[in-house]
Amino acid sequence: MSDGIALISTFSSDDECAQGIEALHRAHVHDFSAFAPFPSEKILEATSEARGQGRSPVRWWVLTGGITGILTAIALTVGTSYEWNLNVGGRPIASIPPYIIIMFELMILMGGLSGLLGFLFHSCLPAFDSAAGYRSRFGADKFGLVVRCAENEVSRLESLLRDAGAEDIAREAVITQGVPSHH
């Protein structure tokens, strides 16, 4: 069952690919994937602007992990002190200054691990299947832009991508088999 068309366009430079993404943004098309042989700041900025992506949600994962780490360290150190109840030289049983190091270390550990998990979750990694429309030349010397659209928009988007500098545009039927897509 075909759910539309994927236009696979090839660009020779990251400037042209970024222009293609900006043209798609002006045309209010946001269902696309960009491929590059190397990380390109121009493509990343154009994609972020076109999709309206603000700040990364991973920062909230790191904050939550850091707070969880501090609370875990407090519960662990103070709880252990009161459980064993060792009175050494009249000092308080739960003295906070020596525990600050443990709180800091668990905050960093839990914040870092939760940041990694948040990154993997929001990046939809690991991806075991190659992305739809990916061509091996996109990893070698060309830049690619795969746009998913309805059949009635194909000619308009093809001319838009050609005007942006696309060298080659191929059509491919998009087939989904009940698997939800992650955008």
N, C-alpha and C positions, 0 to 999 in steps of 0.2 A: 504494500500500500504506500503510494507516494504522498508525502506531506508537503511538497514544494520542491523548489529548485535551489541548488547551491551553485553560486557563481564563483569560480575559482580563478582569481586574477593574479597575474605575475607582474612584478615591478622590478626594475633594475637597480633602484636606489631606495634608501629609507626615506628620503625627502618625498619621492613620488608616492610611496606607500602611505606616508603620513598625510599627504594631500588627498589621497583616496579616502582615508578615514575621515578627514575633515569634510569632504564632499558628502559622505554618507551621513555624517552628523547633521549637515545642513538639510539633507533630504529626510531627516527623522528616521533613519534606519540604524538600529542598534544591535541587531542580531548578526554579528560578524566575529571572525577570528583572524588575528594577524600572526604571521610567521616570519621570522627573520633568521639569517645565518649567524647573527651576533646580537647581543643586547643593544637596542637602540633607544636612546632617550627620546628622540623625536616621535617614534611610534608609540612609546609608552605614554608620553604626554597627550598625544592625539587620542589614544584609546581612552585614557582616563577622562579627558574632557568630553568625548563623545558619549560615554556611558554615564557621565555625571557621578563618577566615583569620587567620593570625598576621601577623608582619612581612612586608613586601614582599620578594620574592626579587630585586628590582632592585638592592638594595644589594650583592649578591654580584657582579653585573655591573659595578658601579662599582668595587668593590674589585679585581676582576680587571683591569679596564681601567687603573686607577691603577698597579698593580704592573707591568703590561705596559709602561706609559708610562715608568716609572722604569728598568726593565731595557733598554728600547729606547734611552733617552737615554744610559745608561752605555755600551752597546755602540756607539752612534753616535759619542759624543765621544771615548771612550778609543780605540776602533778607528781613528778618523780621525787622532788624534794619533800613534799608533804607525805608521800607514800612511805618513804624510807625514814623520814623524820630524824635526821642526824643533827644534833645540836653541837656545833663546834665552837667552843670558846665564847659562848654568849651571843654569837651573831644570829641575825634572823634566819629562819629556816629557808625561806625563799628570798634570796637577795638578787635583785634584778641586774645590777651591773655585770656580773659574770655571764649572765644569760644573753646579753646584748649581742655577743659574737654569734651565738647559736641562732638567735632570731634573724640576724643579718644573713647568715649563710643559708638558712632555710628559705628566706625571702628570695634570694637570688636563685637558688636551685629550683624552687617551685615556679617562680616567674619565668625563668628560662624554659623549663620543660613545658609549661602551659603555653608559652609563646610559640614553641615549636609545634605543638599540637594544633593551636589555632591557625598557624600558617598552613599546615598540611590540610586541615579541614576546609579552609576558605579557598585554597588552591585546587581543591578536588584531587589531591594527590594521595596515594600513588595512582597514576593513570595507566592502566594495563593495556588499553586500546589506543591506537594512534588517533589523533583528532580527525574528524571528518574533513575531507578535502586536502589533507596534508600531502605534499609532494616532496620527494627527496631533494629536489633542487632548492627548496626553501631552506634547507640546512647547509647548502653548499655556497651558492653565489647569488641567489635571487630572493626577493621578498614576496610574500604571498598574503593575499587577503581573500578570505572565504566568506561570502555573504549569503545567508539563507533568506529566501524571499518567496512570495507567492508567484505563481506562473504569470499573472497579469502584470507584475512589476519588472519582469526580467529585462525587457528591451530598454526601459527607462534607466535601470541600474547599470546595464552594460554600457550605455552611452556615457553615463556619469563616470564610471570607472575608466573608460577610454580617455575621456577628457582630463582625468587626473593623471594619466600617463601609463596606464596598464599596457604592457607589451602583448599579453596573451590572456584571453578569457575563455574558460571552458565551463560548460554546463554539466551538472551532475544531479540526478534525482536524489532527494533526501528521503530516506526510509527510516522510520522509527518502528520498533517492535515492542511498544509498550514500556520502553525504558524512559524514565524521566530524564530530561536534559538538565545539566547544570550550567547556568550562565554566569 
